């Protein structure tokens, strides 16, 4: 780049920064590295890169104005919610033009619950936990829940079609969305937030934006479906000889409404003790441990006693006992993270092949000389498992690729909840055909012909 080109670029950037400050205010444009660092590296501490600045708009109009200013300046945009992703989709790439990160955290409003429709409208920056507490106070429940509930934003969970621990009861995020508001790559605003139960007036843009990972626009608000709480529950932690044994137990030990069925392998239970200081509540060690939660009024009667009486198991029926049992599952990421940088693989596998796939993942993973730990936990009943690998360098991808290839061989998906991001773009063909990828690319090209919106995410 010549000195004249550098001067022109500097002037263009300076002009853009001035425009952004006029739009959102000086305090809402962050550009010092000490202030932007947390926005530029993701939850895994493995992925990230430089940003031109971080902008924190407080309204949909400000988001639209920010988008128009960046597009006019030829600067890419990166939408970001709570930045709890695992695949680099919410942070800049290490190479290429630094983007403007558009943080939606100030869009945190939550409307009153619409009692007639059982719905509520919510800003994209509201955290999942705040939404859950808000609707629970009104006698309702939101169907998506996950361990990062107090950091993950509603808009981010929509952009990635998050799943979590209540998929069995309520389905993925996609099933909760009844309306959406978003700013498109040209700065125009689409808003369809009526939440009508029947609305056959063309393409459902909310469903198209759900799972698009910020590549088609910036989600600014959503309207979501609520559910009546299923009441008090009972929770059991049961030792099993393997994944097939655990799956069989789900079908024989549950007589009430199954709310959750989670699995932890022996490595996970060992780390709960060694790292978390939690004692093993079971009398012995097991290949896998199954966590079952059943809606039965908190009586324990939703779990078939005859199916558990010969098992090494513990039962929780009051709030304190249930919370203590759930800690073994919900703190797993914390336990692994305490060991260093963790390679986190979020995948799904057909139920009848989980046992064989998990065994092969562990066997192949442990052949890598630099791997010190490999553990598997996740949502057993819907086939979503999380593979946690400790040892390899943050930028070493060999073990990650091996796991994704194994999952593909077993007919699984290389992403179950966190999306493709930047990390898995080159491997999308393991789960999607060339024709499917071409169709998705055509949508991206139509909505974002200049490629300004989260470039490098989803598609390589």
SVG drawing of the C-alpha trace seen along z (x, -y; Angstrom):
<svg xmlns="http://www.w3.org/2000/svg" viewBox="-56 -13 60 68">
<polyline fill="none" stroke="black" stroke-width="0.4" points="0.0,0.0 1.4,-3.4 1.7,-6.3 -1.2,-8.0 -3.4,-4.9 -2.5,-4.6 -3.4,-8.3 -6.8,-7.8 -7.5,-4.7 -6.6,-6.5 -8.9,-9.4 -11.7,-7.0 -11.4,-5.2 -11.3,-8.5 -14.4,-9.6 -16.2,-6.4 -15.3,-6.6 -16.7,-10.1 -19.9,-8.9 -20.3,-6.1 -19.7,-8.4 -22.4,-10.7 -24.8,-7.8 -24.4,-6.1 -22.4,-8.6 -18.7,-8.7 -18.9,-6.3 -20.5,-3.6 -17.6,-3.4 -14.7,-1.4 -11.4,-1.3 -8.6,-1.0 -7.3,2.6 -7.8,2.8 -11.5,2.1 -12.1,4.2 -10.1,7.3 -13.0,9.2 -15.1,8.7 -12.3,10.0 -11.7,13.5 -14.3,16.2 -15.4,18.4 -12.8,21.1 -9.9,18.6 -8.8,20.3 -10.2,18.0 -10.2,14.3 -8.6,11.4 -8.4,7.6 -11.5,5.3 -11.6,1.7 -13.8,0.9 -16.7,2.1 -20.0,0.2 -22.9,0.6 -26.1,-0.8 -29.1,-1.3 -31.9,-1.0 -32.8,0.6 -32.5,-2.8 -29.0,-3.2 -28.2,0.3 -29.5,-0.6 -27.5,-3.8 -24.3,-1.9 -24.8,0.6 -25.3,-2.1 -22.2,-4.0 -20.0,-0.9 -21.3,0.3 -20.7,-3.2 -17.1,-3.1 -16.6,0.4 -15.9,1.9 -17.3,5.3 -19.6,5.8 -19.7,8.5 -22.8,8.9 -22.2,10.1 -24.3,11.0 -22.9,12.5 -19.9,14.0 -20.4,17.4 -19.8,19.3 -17.2,22.1 -16.5,21.9 -15.2,18.3 -18.4,17.1 -18.8,14.1 -15.3,12.8 -13.0,11.4 -10.7,13.5 -7.0,13.2 -6.5,12.0 -8.4,9.8 -9.9,6.3 -10.7,5.7 -14.5,5.4 -16.7,3.2 -18.1,5.4 -21.8,4.4 -22.6,5.5 -26.3,5.9 -26.0,6.0 -27.7,2.6 -30.8,3.9 -31.8,5.6 -35.5,4.6 -38.2,7.2 -41.9,6.4 -44.7,7.6 -45.9,11.1 -48.9,11.3 -51.1,13.6 -53.5,14.3 -51.0,15.6 -48.4,16.9 -45.7,14.8 -43.3,12.0 -41.2,9.6 -37.6,9.2 -34.6,7.2 -31.7,9.2 -29.3,8.2 -31.3,9.5 -29.7,12.5 -31.3,15.8 -31.3,15.8 -33.1,12.4 -35.7,13.5 -36.3,16.7 -36.7,14.9 -38.9,12.2 -41.4,14.7 -41.3,17.1 -42.4,14.2 -45.5,14.0 -46.2,17.7 -44.6,18.8 -41.4,20.5 -39.1,20.0 -38.2,23.2 -34.5,22.7 -32.0,23.1 -28.3,23.7 -25.4,23.4 -24.3,20.0 -27.8,18.5 -26.5,15.4 -24.1,14.5 -25.7,15.8 -28.1,13.3 -31.4,14.1 -30.3,12.7 -27.2,14.9 -29.2,18.0 -31.5,17.2 -28.6,16.6 -27.2,20.0 -30.5,21.8 -29.2,22.9 -30.5,26.1 -29.5,26.7 -30.9,28.9 -34.6,28.5 -34.8,29.6 -36.6,32.8 -39.4,30.8 -39.7,27.8 -37.4,28.2 -34.6,26.0 -34.7,22.2 -36.2,22.4 -39.4,23.8 -39.8,20.9 -39.6,18.0 -42.9,16.4 -41.6,13.0 -38.4,11.1 -36.9,7.7 -33.6,7.3 -31.4,4.9 -30.3,6.2 -26.9,5.7 -28.2,2.6 -29.3,0.9 -33.0,1.5 -35.1,2.9 -37.5,5.8 -40.0,6.2 -42.7,8.9 -43.5,9.2 -47.2,9.9 -46.7,13.5 -49.9,14.7 -50.5,18.4 -51.5,18.6 -49.7,16.3 -49.4,17.7 -48.2,14.5 -45.1,15.7 -41.6,16.8 -40.9,17.0 -37.9,14.7 -37.7,15.4 -36.9,19.0 -34.4,18.0 -32.5,15.7 -32.6,18.3 -29.4,20.2 -27.9,17.9 -25.0,16.9 -25.1,13.2 -24.4,13.7 -27.7,12.3 -28.4,9.4 -28.3,8.2 -31.2,9.5 -32.4,6.7 -35.5,8.2 -37.6,11.4 -41.0,12.5 -40.9,15.8 -43.4,18.5 -43.7,19.3 -44.9,22.5 -46.6,23.2 -44.1,24.5 -44.1,28.3 -44.0,28.0 -41.8,29.7 -39.4,32.4 -37.4,35.3 -33.8,35.9 -31.8,39.1 -28.1,39.7 -27.5,43.3 -24.4,45.3 -24.5,47.2 -22.2,49.7 -22.2,47.6 -24.2,45.4 -26.5,48.2 -27.3,49.1 -28.1,45.5 -30.4,45.1 -32.2,48.3 -32.6,47.0 -34.3,43.9 -37.1,46.0 -37.5,48.2 -37.0,46.0 -39.2,43.0 -43.0,43.0 -43.5,39.3 -42.8,36.5 -39.1,36.6 -37.6,33.2 -33.9,33.9 -31.6,36.8 -27.9,35.9 -24.8,38.1 -21.3,37.8 -18.5,40.2 -15.9,41.4 -13.5,38.6 -16.1,36.0 -17.0,37.6 -13.3,37.8 -12.7,34.1 -15.8,33.2 -13.9,34.7 -10.3,33.8 -10.9,30.3 -14.2,29.3 -13.8,30.9 -17.2,32.7 -17.5,36.1 -18.8,38.9 -22.4,39.4 -22.5,42.9 -20.9,45.9 -18.6,46.8 -17.1,45.7 -19.0,46.2 -18.3,45.9 -21.1,43.3 -23.4,41.7 -27.0,40.7 -28.8,37.7 -32.6,38.0 -35.1,35.2 -38.8,36.0 -41.8,33.8 -43.7,35.6 -44.5,33.0 -41.2,33.7 -42.4,37.0 -39.9,39.3 -42.8,41.3 -42.0,40.4 -39.0,42.7 -39.8,46.4 -38.4,47.8 -38.1,51.4 -35.8,50.1 -33.5,48.4 -33.5,50.7 -30.6,52.7 -28.7,49.6 -26.1,47.5 -28.2,44.3 -29.1,41.3 -32.4,39.4 -33.1,35.7 -36.6,34.4 -36.2,31.0 -34.7,27.9 -31.4,28.2 -30.8,31.8 -31.8,31.2 -29.4,28.3 -26.6,30.3 -27.0,33.1 -27.2,30.8 -23.9,29.3 -22.1,32.4 -23.4,31.7 -23.5,27.9 -20.0,27.3 -18.3,29.6 -17.0,26.8 -15.6,25.1 -13.7,28.3 -12.1,28.8 -11.3,25.1 -9.3,25.2 -6.9,27.6 -6.0,25.1 -7.1,24.4 -9.8,26.9 -10.8,28.1 -14.6,28.1 -16.5,30.1 -20.3,29.8 -21.7,32.6 -24.7,34.8 -24.9,38.5 -27.8,40.9 -29.0,42.5 -28.3,46.0 -24.7,45.2 -23.7,43.0 -22.0,45.8 -19.8,46.9 -19.1,43.3 -18.1,42.2 -15.8,45.2 -14.1,44.4 -13.8,40.7 -12.0,41.6 -9.8,44.2 -8.6,42.0 -8.3,38.9 -6.0,40.6 -3.6,41.6 -2.5,38.0 0.6,37.6 -0.3,34.1 -3.8,35.0 -3.8,35.3 -7.6,35.5 -10.6,36.4 -14.1,36.3 -17.6,36.6 -20.8,35.1 -24.0,33.8 -27.7,34.3 -28.0,38.0 -31.7,38.3 -31.3,36.0 -27.9,37.3 -26.0,34.1 -22.6,34.8 -19.8,32.4 -16.3,33.7 -13.7,31.8 -10.1,32.3 -7.1,30.9 -3.5,30.8 -3.1,29.6 -2.1,26.0 -4.9,23.6 -4.2,23.3 -3.7,27.0 -6.7,28.4 -5.7,32.0 -7.6,33.6 -10.6,31.4 -10.8,32.5 -10.4,36.2 -13.4,36.0 -15.5,34.2 -14.6,36.9 -15.6,39.7 -18.9,38.0 -19.6,37.7 -18.8,41.4 -21.5,42.3 -24.1,40.1 -23.9,37.3 -23.8,33.5 -20.5,31.6 -22.5,29.0 -25.4,29.6 -25.9,26.2 -23.1,23.7 -23.1,23.4 -20.3,23.6 -18.7,20.3 -15.2,19.8 -13.7,23.0 -15.8,25.5 -16.4,23.7 -13.9,25.9 -15.7,29.0 -19.3,28.1 -19.3,30.7 -19.0,33.4 -22.6,32.7 -24.1,30.9 -24.1,31.8 -22.6,29.5 -26.1,28.7 -27.2,27.6 -24.2,25.4 -24.7,23.8 -28.4,23.1 -27.3,21.5 -24.6,19.5 -27.2,18.1 -29.3,16.8 -26.2,15.2 -25.3,13.6 -28.8,12.2 -29.1,10.7 -25.5,9.5 -24.1,9.2 -21.0,7.3 -20.2,9.8 -20.1,7.2 -22.1,9.1 -19.9,11.4 -17.6,12.4 -15.9,15.8 -18.6,17.3 -20.6,20.3 -19.0,20.2 -15.2,20.4"/>
</svg>
